[in-house]
Every structure is written in C-alpha cells, then in structure tokens.
Amino acid sequence: MKKKIAIIGSGFSGLSAAAYVAAEGHEVHVFEKNARPGGRARQFSSDKGYVFDMGPSWYWMPDIIENFFSDFGHTSEDFFRLVSLNPQFEMVFEEGGINIPENYQELKELFESLETGAGKRLDEFMQSAKFKYEVGMQKFVNKPCHSWTEFMNLEIAKHAIKLDLLTNFRKYVSGYFKNQKLRTLMEFPVIFLGASPKNIPALYSLMNYGGYALGTHYPMGGFYKLVLAMKTVAEHNGAIFHFNSPVDKINISNKQVKSLKVNGIDHDFDAVIASSDYHHTETLLDKEYRNYEEGYWSKKTFAPSSLIYYLGISEKIPNLNHHTLFFENDLDSHIHYIYSDKMWPEKPLFYACCPSKTDPNVAPVNKENLFLLMPLATGLRDDENTRERYLKEMLSRIEKHTGIQDLYNKIEFKRSYCVSDFVEDYNAYQGNAYGLANTLRQTAVLKPKIRNRKLNNLFYTGQLTVPGPGVPPSIISGKVVAQEINNLYKKTYETTI
C-alpha cells in the first residue's frame, strides 16, 4: 500500500531511510534545511581551489557501507574509487610518532617492538574483537530496541558473556597490554563513541577490528562522494529532495502526524521520519506529544562538540600523513575537561587530516588541504579569539612534528567551525558533534526510542537513537527505521483485508 512519507534531514540516516522506504514503493520527500545534502558530512569549496569535507573523514567498517549498496544491486565502485591508506594513521606522542601499518603482520611486529609478547596478545584481542564485530553488527545493531525481549533468544544469550557487555573498555584493554602507548592506541577508536574508555562497554572492541583489521580507507574526491552516492540511490528509487526547506512545525490531528509546516506551507503526509536532531525534532511538537521532557536531555551524556579548522596551506607540509592524531598530552585530562569540568582544555589532544596527501583534487598543486579537529565539551561559549588561540597551538605542534616553520603565515584559506555553528546549522543539542555517547546506560533499549510513544506514525533515526553515533551506525539506523515504516503499513494492510 503506497504511502506518502516525509523525512526530515539528509544526513546519513536520512539518506539511508529515504532509499529503503522509497524502494518499498512509497512516495518519499526529504526536507533539508541546508542547501546541500549530507548534514554534518557536507562539503564546500573555496575560491582558492580547496575542497573540504566538513565532517566525517575516517572511512571505517567498509563492509557495513558496502552492505547498503548491495541491498540496491550496487557496489561502492559504481560511484567512487575507494583507496586503502598505508599507513592507516600516525599517533604522535611526546617522544615521537607511531605509524599504524595497513598490513596486519606489520602491525603485530610493531606491537611486539613496544612490548614483549604484545604481538601474540594482539592476535587474541583481535580474535575476540572479530567475534564481537560479527555478532554485534549482525545481531545487535539491526534491532529497533523497543524492549529487552528482542535480545532474549538462545543465540544471543549463548554469546552474552563473550560480548563483555558489563566490562569497561579500559579495564579490558589493560588485561592485554601494559605499555601505555599500546593502551592509548587501542583506546583511541572508542573516542568516536563519545565517552571515556572507562565508561564504554568492552563490547566496543569491535571498533578496533572494524578499523585496524579491516583497514582505513578514503573515497577519492572526499567523503562527500558517499553522500552523493547514497542520494543517487535514493533518487533512483523515487525519493524527492527539497533543499533550503527547514521544517517549522509537525502538525497533529487525531493523535496522528497530519502534516509538516515547511517554509510556512503545510504538506500532508502519512508518516514522518525525523533524521534531524532528536531533541530539536521534539521541539517541533506540542509538549503533550513529545517522548521526553527537557530534563531528560539535560541528564544525558552527549558525545563531544568540536573546534574544527578548514585550512588551505600555500605549500606542502613534509612528514605529515593523511590522518595524524596528536596525543602528546594526557588523554584522561582532556576527557575530564569534556565530561566533568565542561571547560576549554588546558592541554588538548587533536586530530589533523591532510587529504591532499592522497587526493590531488582537493587542493591546488603543491599546496595542502588541512582539516584540524579538537574535541570539546558541549554547551561551551566560543568566540573568535578563543578559536584562534587553539589554532595557533595546534599549528605549533604540527610544526614541531613535521619540521615546517611559520605555518600560520602560510594559510591562504581559513574557516573555523565550533559549538555555535553546530547549533546554527544542525540544531544540535548544546552543539554536540557526534550525538549521544554510547555508555552502558545509553546502549540499546536505554537509548531514546526510535518511535514516538503517542503518535504511531512519527519515527526517529540518527545518532541520538539506535544504534548510535558514527557513519556506519547511522546508515544502519536509517535501514532499521525504514523497516519500522514497512511493518506499520504491512500491519495496516493486513488489518484492512
């Protein structure tokens, strides 16, 4: 039974939902407040010839992304060329940098060189991580998480202990490795989940497998190629996109979503999927129809915000990889500033991405495209002077690492992005950059619900609901919510015949 479905937002979860719902034969309309699709994964070009991905840059878990294309009879190669990075990335410590090789045997040798016996223990760690990846990504994340009963079957119960759901990630890693550099290296991937390793379940060692074992990749032309590919798939299945079209109100009639007010005009729909920020979506409803009161959100642990700089550098930067993590300072200290003090950090960690090392099309000849990201607490007040102070600190540490001098005066294009910009562009709650943290108390059924409890034709998707933050989870979230739509109208159809 064909229905008219609206999707609010065109981030990865919205693009995924649009493709899957449209493939079922429904009339799908996607409303995006910005001028281009992609949400946090938008792209922009400067008049100097630089092309910047605005958000995601780590192409991990390629099998999950490939599964999306496979569902529609495609492969990623139909849309872009994916290259494997070697080294995958560099992690810079006070004593110097460590390159993470693409080849797993070389990775084992690296571990062994830092700690006797660590190569063998890496095998054991990765064997367990692979099991968690295969069970977690196939049995857990594809569930809508309405209740715990979804997980009460013999297969999942059989694996529960091996999944280490109740062990914290830091304790788990320390059981394998004593060397502090190795511990930091193994803890790093869960930072994408938005919390301290002390508060993340050991289940998420699956991230180490999805990254280090499956490799770090880059789509030539930038991460935005994935956005455009998913949009193309959705359009081929009939989805229609509307840009510069912010939704002002979700209108209700007889305890059902009746229409959306977009740019002052009401449009009728049979159901709505909100890929927009969950908290913001709820503000589009009258209070009696919201899933959660304001106090609910204030008690939640959100993943960090970020200070981001997009820089065009007038000459090549030697000794800098595509991905570089500057971890000269203490990880726990930076995390404390994010989650406890909620202040600007004194000794920050940061990430540098230089895609022009791999892709000549994102910067002019003999110049560099440089993306800098420093995680921050949500809700901070940011101003230009504060942003500039941290930019100069990050550049000075890049200078020390690479040997280049006076980077600041070699900037020929500069744009910053911070807490207030996440609020302005994405209606992000307190300016969060990654959604809701995947802590034990915010996992699976304990996340905000994928369906509105009071309106059976309003659904939520994205990084504030199941399965959680990150590009692959967001793509899965869109598929899960699409199945909910299909189930709703299948039941309706069965009831009427």
Protein Blocks (a to p, Z undefined) as FASTA:
>chain_A
ZZddddedjafklmmmmmmmmmnopacddddfbfbehijmmccddfkopacdfkbfbdgh
kllmmmmmmmnopafklmoccdddddfbdcddfkbccdddfblklmmmmmmmmoghklmm
mmmmmmmmmmmmmmmmmmmmmpghlafklmmcfklmmmmmmnommbcfklmmmmmpmblk
lmmmmmmmmmmnopafklgcfklmmmmmmmmmnopaddehijklmmmmmmmmmmmnopac
dehiacfbdcdeehiafbdceehiacddfbdcdfbdfklmmmmpcfklpfbdfklmmmpc
cdddddddddddfbdcehiafbdcdfkbcfklmmmmmmmnopacfbdcdddddfklmmmk
lccehiacddddddddehiacdfklmmmmmmmmmmmmmmmnopahklmmpcbdcdddfkl
mmmmnopghhianbpadbfklghjlpccfbdfklmkbccedjkbcfbecjklmmmmmmmm
mmmmmmmmmmmmmmmZZ
